[in-house]
Amino acid sequence: MEQKHREDNRICLLILDESADDYQKALAEAFPELVIQASTAEEGVGDFIKKTDILFTGAISDALIRKASRLQWIQAKTTGVDALITLPSMRKEVLLTSARGIHGPQMSEIAILLMLSLNRRFREILQNQDRRKWDRWPQKLLEQKTVGILGVGVVGEAIAVKCKAFGMRVYGFDPVKRDVQAVDVMLGPEGIDKVLGDLDFLIIAAPSTPQTRGMIGADVLSALKPTAFLLNLGRGDAVDEAALIEALNSKAIAGAALDTFRQEPLPPEHPFWGMHNVIVTPHIGGLSDTYVEQVLPIFRENLRRFLFGERRNLFNVIER
């Protein structure tokens, strides 16, 4: 195996993550040729950053990346890598790969959780429990409701499968018009305008692109039914938040469940926090209790290929 030659003749891997020790334990035996440092916070990295060849992380400060003069490759633990690409000190020659493809289970589960919660007014049920108030109303079903999913990649398809299990009719909107068994009708993004009035739920599961930024504005929201709900599980910049607040206040739509926002963390003074018809979750849709096990197969194989010199043959290479 051809390795980079230096004083200790070993390649250095920095794992910067809250579960860093778990990743190190899983990788140390399989890759004894690596020098691995596990840090749960940037304060524990020290001078190791200066000799780091490979970095595994979800986020890192520009101050720290500026010191990584020998860095060759970053394996992101996330699908989105905007937080890494936009770092001022990120060198263009650094190879970047993502964890795209692992988030279907958790994202589809939170989609169902939020649809059920909105449909059944579960927030109000919990508030009544706190008040010891016995109040009952007919419970709306997901069965026979219509859902539109903007972005039918791995996540969108997983959401569609679970929606079909609940007996829903599924529209998919994606630039790539492919056959997806769980999608009843597949349209391009431009086709969304034709069916907005039919939707009971509109779920955003698309990445941030020039085409999706600001896509959900006043025109889209006003075309939805007053009984419809919006779920944003994709990217915060897909939604015109001012237009959404207006639509919610005017009851143009029934409610929203939002897991991602233009500014994160969501500022305490933001109107979304106090709106009775909004569920706010702190960008947790992609998290899971088995995340380490989910991402390790991608990282292990990419490590193997990288160490064998297959630098452009890694999974999920981000073209910049």
SVG drawing of the C-alpha trace seen along z (x, -y; Angstrom):
<svg xmlns="http://www.w3.org/2000/svg" viewBox="-65 -39 76 44">
<polyline fill="none" stroke="black" stroke-width="0.4" points="0.0,0.0 1.4,-3.3 1.4,-5.8 2.4,-9.3 6.0,-9.5 6.9,-11.7 8.9,-11.4 6.6,-8.7 5.6,-7.4 1.9,-7.4 -1.2,-9.3 -3.0,-11.2 -6.8,-11.1 -8.6,-13.6 -12.2,-12.7 -14.0,-15.8 -17.4,-14.8 -19.5,-14.3 -19.2,-10.6 -15.5,-10.7 -14.5,-7.9 -17.0,-5.5 -15.7,-6.2 -12.1,-5.8 -12.8,-2.5 -14.5,-1.2 -11.7,-2.3 -8.5,-1.7 -8.3,2.1 -9.2,2.0 -6.7,-0.8 -3.6,-0.2 -1.5,-2.2 -3.4,-5.4 -2.6,-7.8 -6.1,-8.6 -7.0,-11.4 -10.6,-11.6 -11.8,-14.9 -15.3,-15.8 -14.6,-19.5 -12.2,-21.8 -10.5,-22.7 -9.1,-19.1 -7.6,-19.1 -4.4,-21.0 -1.4,-20.8 -2.7,-17.6 -4.6,-19.8 -1.3,-20.9 -0.4,-17.3 -3.9,-16.1 -4.3,-14.5 -7.9,-13.3 -10.7,-15.0 -14.0,-13.4 -16.5,-16.0 -19.9,-17.6 -18.6,-21.1 -15.4,-22.9 -14.4,-26.5 -12.5,-28.5 -9.9,-29.3 -9.1,-25.6 -9.3,-24.7 -6.8,-27.5 -4.2,-25.6 -4.8,-22.3 -2.0,-23.0 -1.6,-19.3 -5.2,-18.4 -6.0,-16.3 -9.6,-15.0 -12.7,-15.7 -15.3,-13.1 -18.4,-14.9 -20.8,-13.1 -23.7,-14.9 -25.4,-15.1 -25.2,-18.9 -21.7,-20.3 -22.5,-24.0 -21.0,-24.7 -17.7,-23.3 -17.5,-24.6 -18.2,-28.2 -15.4,-28.4 -13.1,-31.2 -10.0,-29.2 -11.2,-26.0 -8.7,-25.2 -10.2,-24.1 -7.8,-21.3 -9.1,-19.5 -11.2,-16.5 -14.7,-16.6 -17.1,-13.7 -20.5,-13.5 -22.7,-10.9 -25.5,-11.1 -27.7,-8.1 -28.0,-7.2 -30.7,-9.5 -33.8,-7.9 -35.0,-6.0 -34.8,-8.9 -36.0,-11.6 -39.1,-9.6 -39.9,-8.8 -39.9,-12.5 -42.0,-13.3 -44.7,-10.9 -44.4,-12.1 -44.9,-15.7 -47.8,-14.9 -49.6,-13.0 -48.9,-15.7 -50.2,-18.5 -53.2,-16.5 -54.3,-15.4 -53.5,-18.7 -51.2,-16.7 -49.6,-19.9 -53.0,-20.9 -53.5,-17.5 -50.2,-17.8 -51.2,-21.3 -54.5,-20.0 -52.7,-17.3 -50.6,-19.9 -53.9,-21.8 -55.6,-18.5 -58.3,-19.4 -60.4,-16.7 -61.2,-17.8 -62.0,-15.6 -62.5,-16.1 -62.7,-13.8 -59.2,-12.8 -58.1,-13.4 -56.5,-10.5 -53.6,-10.4 -55.4,-7.7 -56.7,-9.0 -54.9,-12.3 -52.6,-13.7 -49.0,-14.5 -46.5,-16.3 -42.8,-15.6 -40.4,-18.2 -37.2,-16.3 -37.4,-12.6 -33.9,-11.4 -33.0,-8.9 -34.9,-10.8 -37.9,-11.8 -38.4,-8.2 -38.2,-6.9 -40.9,-9.4 -43.0,-8.3 -42.8,-4.6 -44.0,-5.4 -46.8,-7.7 -48.1,-4.8 -48.1,-2.6 -50.6,-5.1 -52.8,-4.9 -51.9,-8.3 -51.8,-9.5 -48.2,-10.7 -47.0,-13.3 -43.3,-13.6 -41.5,-16.7 -38.0,-16.3 -35.8,-17.4 -35.1,-13.7 -38.3,-12.1 -37.8,-8.5 -40.1,-5.7 -40.5,-5.4 -42.9,-2.6 -44.2,-4.6 -44.9,-7.7 -48.3,-7.8 -47.5,-10.8 -44.0,-12.1 -43.6,-15.6 -40.8,-18.1 -40.5,-20.9 -42.4,-23.1 -45.4,-20.8 -46.0,-21.7 -48.2,-24.6 -50.7,-22.3 -51.5,-20.3 -50.9,-22.6 -54.7,-22.9 -55.0,-19.1 -52.3,-18.7 -53.1,-18.2 -49.4,-18.2 -46.4,-19.7 -43.1,-18.3 -39.8,-19.9 -37.0,-17.3 -34.8,-19.0 -31.3,-20.2 -30.3,-23.8 -29.9,-24.8 -30.3,-28.0 -33.7,-26.5 -35.0,-25.7 -33.9,-28.8 -37.0,-30.8 -39.1,-28.4 -41.8,-28.3 -43.1,-31.8 -46.4,-33.7 -47.6,-32.4 -47.1,-28.7 -48.5,-29.2 -51.6,-31.0 -52.3,-28.2 -52.5,-25.6 -55.8,-24.7 -56.6,-26.5 -56.5,-23.0 -53.1,-22.2 -49.8,-21.8 -46.2,-22.6 -43.3,-20.6 -39.7,-21.8 -37.2,-19.0 -34.8,-20.1 -33.1,-23.4 -34.2,-26.7 -33.5,-28.8 -36.2,-27.0 -38.9,-28.9 -39.7,-32.7 -40.2,-32.9 -42.0,-36.2 -44.5,-34.9 -45.0,-31.8 -45.6,-33.8 -48.2,-35.9 -49.9,-32.7 -50.0,-31.2 -51.4,-34.3 -54.0,-34.8 -55.0,-31.1 -54.2,-30.8 -52.8,-27.4 -53.6,-25.4 -50.1,-25.0 -46.4,-24.1 -43.8,-21.9 -40.2,-23.2 -37.0,-21.4 -34.7,-23.8 -34.5,-27.5 -32.6,-30.4 -30.8,-31.2 -29.8,-28.4 -30.1,-28.2 -33.5,-29.9 -33.3,-33.2 -35.4,-33.3 -37.3,-36.4 -38.3,-34.7 -42.1,-34.6 -42.2,-30.9 -41.5,-30.0 -44.8,-31.5 -47.2,-30.5 -49.8,-28.0 -50.1,-26.4 -46.3,-25.8 -44.1,-22.9 -40.5,-23.9 -37.9,-21.2 -34.1,-22.0 -32.8,-20.5 -33.0,-17.0 -34.5,-15.2 -31.2,-13.6 -30.1,-12.5 -30.5,-9.0 -29.4,-6.8 -27.6,-4.6 -25.9,-7.3 -22.4,-5.9 -23.4,-2.6 -25.1,-4.3 -22.2,-6.4 -19.3,-4.0 -19.8,-1.8 -19.3,-4.8 -16.4,-6.2 -14.7,-2.7 -14.9,-2.1 -13.8,-5.7 -10.8,-5.3 -9.8,-2.0 -10.0,-3.6 -8.2,-6.8 -5.3,-4.8 -5.0,-2.8 -4.7,-6.0 -8.3,-6.0 -8.8,-9.6 -11.4,-10.3 -13.3,-7.0 -14.7,-7.7 -18.4,-7.6 -20.3,-10.9 -17.5,-13.1 -18.6,-16.8 -17.8,-18.5 -16.7,-22.1"/>
</svg>
